[in-house]
Amino acid sequence: ATSVDNPAVSDTVTINVTAAAVPATSVTLDKTEATLHIKTDETVTLTATMAPENTTDTITWSSSNKAVATVADGVVTAVAAGTAIITAKANDEAVATCTITVVEFSTISEIQKDNSYYVKGVVSAKNTKAFVLSDATGSIYTYTKDAPSVKVGDVVTVKATASEFKTCLQLSSPEVNVVTGETGTIEEATPLTAEVATAWADGTHNTIADNKKYSWRTTIGKTGNYYLLPVEGSSTVIEPAYLSSSDFPLIEGREYDVEAFYTGYTGSYAQMVITKAELVPVAEA
């Protein structure tokens, strides 16, 4: 400002204009509950939205139980099994929460391609390259590449990534540990019908829930080096994967009562892991 009476006299005044605070009236989260698994380095990101859009408030994140789950800028990380409430707070009147449940193991029914899992189950069947892992929710082919060291009936923990062989979901390159002192229960076989076998090829029964043990009578066929286990009334090709000829010395053209785990349809054949093959005696003439 300059003096009117004496233009040589002037001074400067700084005026700061501060916008009025606009408190948030509400906070919402994109999730109100979520499940995390401890040993797969799993996280979940929560997104908070405040109203009104021009609020001057900021979100403060907190966990009710840092021993179970921690949160930083909305990213929740599992620490130990249990439950924690994650809170997003703008002010005392604008708060939202999400319940986080942390579990140690995934169930087999949760498994999806390209994700990592830590699963506990029983070894229900095995061949020369893999074993079938089962829990109360389903079964999955677990590819070890080399002969698996586990035994049928062992309870094991498996840490692995889910992948696909052709169209068959499987666990690949697993880290496997036997749980000592525990014994698993293996499901009883379900009679295999032509309708079920045909549905495999049609693509209508190819979920983890369909991966189970079946029993049927078959006349052994062979194409090249591969044995075939057809079921009467269905044209679906049924092939045992990586069959151990020493454990199951099948004879082409002979009848067998077989039990095997179905582990998926590859697009050209139903993949099975045999658990039993009893030669049917030839009736005397």
Disulfide bonds with the S-S distance in Angstrom:
none
